[in-house]
Amino acid sequence: MPNNTAFKGFLYGAIAASSYGLNPLFALPLYAEGMSPDSVLFYRYGFGMLMLAILMKVQGCSFRLRKCEILPLVAMGLFFALSSLTLFVSYNYMDAGIASTILFVYPVLVAILMAVFFKERISVITALSIMLAVTGISLLYKGDGGETLSLIGVLMVFLSSLTYAIYIIGVNRSVLKDMPIAKLTFYVLVFGTGLFLVRLRFGLDLEVISTPAMWINPIGLALFPTVISLITMTKSIHYIGSTPAAILGALEPITALVIGVAVFGEKLTPRIIWGIVLILTAVTLIIVGKSLIQMIRSKVLQKIRLMHRIR
């Protein structure tokens, strides 16, 4: 039974990460039709809100908000929307697979922000993770032929990672930390949509999807990276805990890379592979860091006690 539970947890975690990595699969065809990131995200958020509202209704989750929750939700909605916008803008300047990999450094940024603003101690493992992440990004930034990535693209995706890190800290350090995930995401999308409404001049600049077949893309963006990813990640954490589920998140940039190479013909060179490996290693170390330190300390203490007994 425990093995079956673990299998379910890892399966749900893999589905969650892989489904979130499908962003480029549905976004890039809309870009090819001439749509702006704002229009694409407006459709994504709109369909996402509809699907989450149905999910909340099925689960019997209340839509009511307390007064103390409204302002934090507005702030988190704007941070979440800004993270989405800068990521989707970066797709116009660099390969989506590389953008998704750089985005994945957000756990490292969370550790840095927690150290700077909440005085959390930076461990040796955290420092090593930061060095690995910076080295990995530098490898991605400069290609094998001496070509460099677009500075604007790198800055956009780094800003996306930073605002997502702020979003994570904001949720966990506010009254929102105990809110059901479906409800939290629903209202984050509701308030986040305001950013796109303003940028689209309240719908005047919204681009209409030209063909019926293209509607599959905004629906796919809402369904897979938003709703399915949300549900399966919640189930994964329930079965195996947050740390293993977070480690499985490494499948997110890998999925985006595979789609970028296989579907959109993006390049994958040895230098890029090394950069990706370093970034994934850095993030994994951040996630398992505390557990790893505790395990090492425990083994060292056991050896010391054993030596004392021998004496």
N, C-alpha and C positions, 0 to 999 in steps of 0.2 A: 504493500500500500504506500509506504513512504517513497519508494522508487517511482511509482505511478504518479504520485503528487509532484515529485521533482521533475519528472518528464513533462507533465502538464505546464509547470511553471516555466521551464526552459523553452517549451514550444510557444507558449503565449508571449514570452519575452522576445523570442526571435521574430514572431509575427509583428509585434509592436514596432520593433526597430526597423524591420524590412519595409513595413507599410509606410513609416514616416520617411524612409529614403526614396519613396516614389514621387516626391514633389517635382523633380525635373521631368519625369515621364508625362505628367499632365500639364505642367506650366509651359514648357518649351514649345509644344505645338500651338498654344495660344499666342505666344510671342511671334511665332512664324506667321501668324495671321495678322500681325501688326498691332496686337493689343498691348497696352501698357501694364506694368506691374500693379498699379493701383486698381485698374479694372479687373485684372485676374484675381487679385486678393479680395476685392469687393464681392465677386461672385463666390469665391471660396468661403469667405466668412458668412455670407448670406445662407448658402446651402448648409454650412456647418451648424449655424444657429438653428435652422429648421430641424436637422437630424438630431441635434442634442436636445431640443425641446421635446421631440417625440420620445427620445430615450428617457428623459426625466419623467415624462407622463407615464410611461410604461413602468418605470421603477417606483412610481408614487412619490417622487421627490418634489418638495415644495418650491415654488418660484419666489416666495416671499423673501425680502431682504430686511435686515436690521439697519437702522440709520448709520451705525458705526461701520457697516460693511461697504456703504456706497462709495465713499471717497477712495478707500484703498482699491476697490474694484475699478474705478475710473483710472487711477494711476497705473495699475497693473495692466489694464486693457490697452493703454497707450504704449507702455513698454513692450507688450507682446506684439502689438501691431507694428511698432517701429522695428522690432526684430524681424518680423515677417517681411516688411517692406524692404529693408536693407539687404536681406538675403536674396529676395527675388530681383532686386535691382542688380545685385552682383552677377546674376546669371547673364546679364547683358555685356559683362566685361571679362568673364572668365568661364572656364568649363564648370558645369554644374557639379561634377564629381569632386573637383578640387575645392569648390566653394563649400560643399557639404562637409568635407574633411576639416577645413579650417574652422567652420562653425562648431565642430565637435570639441574644440578646446574650452568650451564654456565651463566644464567642471574645474579646470585649472584657474579660470578667471574668478569663479566662485570662491575658491580657496584664497586667492590673492585679496579679493574684496573683503572677505571675512577677517583676514589678518589685518588689513589697513583700518577698517571701520569698526570692527567688533573685537579687536585685539586678540584674535585667535593666533596661537603660536604657529609659525611656519616650521614644520618638521624637515628633517633631511630629505625624506621622500618627496615632500611637496616641492622643495627647492630643486631636487633632481627632475621632477615632473615639469617644472617651469622651463628648465634648461632644455629638456628633450623636446617640449612643445615649440619653443623658439627655434631650435635647430631644425625641427621638422618643417615649420612654416618657411624658414629661409631656403630649404631645399626645394619646396614647392614654388617659392617665389622666383627663383632663378632656374631656368630650364637647362637641358643638356647642351643646347646649341648656343648658350649665352643669352638667350631670350629671357625676358622677365615678364612676370604677370603684370596685368594692369594694376597700378598703384590704387586707382579709384576702386577697382573690384576688390582688392585685398582689404582696403579700409572699410568698404561697405560690409563685407562679410565679418570682419573683426568687430565692427559696431553692432552687427546682428548678434554675434556671440556675447558681447558685453551687455547689451540690453536684455538678452535672455537670462544671463547670469544675475542681473539686477532683479529681473522678474522672479526668479527662483528664490532669491534671498527675501524679496519683498513679501512673497506669499508665505514663506515659512516663518517670517518674523512679525507677522501681523495677525489681525483677527481672522484672516482668511485661511489660516493653516488647518482649521477643523472643518472647513466647508467641504461637502461632497465634491469629488473631482468633476463630475458631469456638470453640476450647477456652477462651479467656479469657472470652468472653461466656457460655458454658455454665456455668462455675464462678461467674461473677458472679451469674448468675440463681439458681444453687443456693444460694449463701450469702445473696443478697438476699431469697430467699423466707422466710428466717428472720424477717425483720422483720414480714412479713404474718402468719406463723404466730403470733407472739407477740401481735400486735394483734387477731387473730381468736380468741384464747384457744385456740390449737392446734386450730382447726377447729370449735369449738363455736359460733362466731358466723358461720361461713361460710354465705353465702346460696346456696341451690341454684337453678340456672337452671330457670325454670318450664316453658318449652316447648321442644320439639326444635328449632324454627326459630331460637331465640335462641342456640343453641350456635355458630352461624356467627360470632357476634361475638367471643367469646374466642379461637376458632380463627383468625379474621381478625387479631386483635390480635397473636397469636403469629407468624403467617405473614408478614404484610406489613411492619409497623414493626420487626420483630425479624429474622427469617431472611432474607427477600428483600432488605430494606434492607442487611443485613450482607454478603450475597454480592455484590450489585451494586456496593456502595461499594468493596469490596475489588478487584473487577474494574476499576472506574473508575480507582482509584489506580494500578493496574498499567498501564493503557493511557495515561493522560494526566498522572499525577502527583497529589500530594496537594492542591496549591494550586487548580488548576482544579476538582477534585472537590469541594473545600470550598466554592468559590464557587457551584457548582451546588446546594449545600445551601440556598440562598435559596429554592428551590422548595418546601422543607418547610413554612414558614409560609404561603406563597402557596397551597399545596394545602389546608392546614387552613382558610384563610380562604374559599376557593372552596366547600369542603364546608359550612362553617358558614353561608354566605350562601345557597347553592343548596339544601341539604338541610334545614337546621335554622332557616332564616329569620333569621339573625343580621344586625345592621345594619352597613352599610358607608358611612360618611360621608366627605366630603372631608378632614376633620380626621384621621380614622383612616387614610385613604390616605396623607396626608403623614407621619404618625407612622411608618407601616410603611416608607415610602420612606427616611426618615432612618435607621431602624434597619438596614435592609438595606444602605444605603450605608456606615454605620459598620462593619458586620461585613466587608463586601467590602474596605474600606480596611485593616482589621486583617490580613486574609488576604494581600492583595497588597502590603502596606506595604513589607516589606523589598526585594522585587523592584522596586517602584516607586522607592524611594530609590536602589538600585543603578543603575537605568536612568538616573535624573536625573543622578547623579554621573558616570556614564560619558559622557553627552552633554555635560555641562559640561567635563569633561576633554578631550574631543575638540575642543570649540570653543576652549579655551585653547591646545591644541597647534597648532591651525590658525592662530590669531592669531600665535603665536610664529613659525611658518613664514613667514607673510606679512611680518612684520617683518624 
